[in-house]
Amino acid sequence: MPSVDSTSDDRTANNTMRHAYRVLSDEEKAVMQEVKDMGLAFHDRVSALGNSRETSIAKTKIEEAVMWAVKHVTA
């Protein structure tokens, strides 16, 4: 399946769960990208600490926080 950029207007092409779609404004796309970039930077920093149960949980929570924030922007 081809890759689709998360800020693309085609982002639901490979998403079986979200059938309804609204076009995001440029500001919403920028906010979504910023949230994802911040999440990735934090995830990378936690990853650099090493591997443990605690860092694994922290990375999962970061991913969850980004997901919920993006869901809010795209709702």
TADA-V192195 format. One record per backbone hydrogen bond with DSSP energy under -1.0 kcal/mol. NH is the residue of the N-H (numbers start at 1). CO is the residue of the C=O. E is the energy in kcal/mol with one decimal. If there is no record, write none. Layout:
nh=<NH | NH>
co=<CO | CO>
e=<E | E>
//
This chain:
nh=<8 | 11 | 13 | 15 | 29 | 30 | 31 | 32 | 33 | 34 | 35 | 36 | 37 | 38 | 39 | 40 | 41 | 42 | 43 | 44 | 45 | 46 | 47 | 48 | 49 | 50 | 56 | 57 | 58 | 59 | 60 | 61 | 62 | 63 | 64 | 65 | 66 | 67 | 68 | 69 | 70 | 71 | 72 | 73 | 74>
co=<5 | 8 | 10 | 12 | 25 | 26 | 27 | 28 | 29 | 30 | 31 | 32 | 33 | 34 | 35 | 36 | 37 | 38 | 39 | 40 | 41 | 42 | 43 | 44 | 46 | 47 | 52 | 53 | 54 | 55 | 56 | 57 | 58 | 59 | 60 | 61 | 62 | 63 | 64 | 65 | 66 | 67 | 68 | 69 | 70>
e=<-1.8 | -1.4 | -2.2 | -1.5 | -2.3 | -2.2 | -2.5 | -2.5 | -2.3 | -2.5 | -2.7 | -2.2 | -2.6 | -2.7 | -2.4 | -2.5 | -2.4 | -2.3 | -2.8 | -2.9 | -2.0 | -2.5 | -2.5 | -1.7 | -1.4 | -1.3 | -2.1 | -2.3 | -2.5 | -2.6 | -2.0 | -2.4 | -2.2 | -2.3 | -2.2 | -2.6 | -2.4 | -2.3 | -2.4 | -2.3 | -2.7 | -2.5 | -2.0 | -2.0 | -2.6>
//
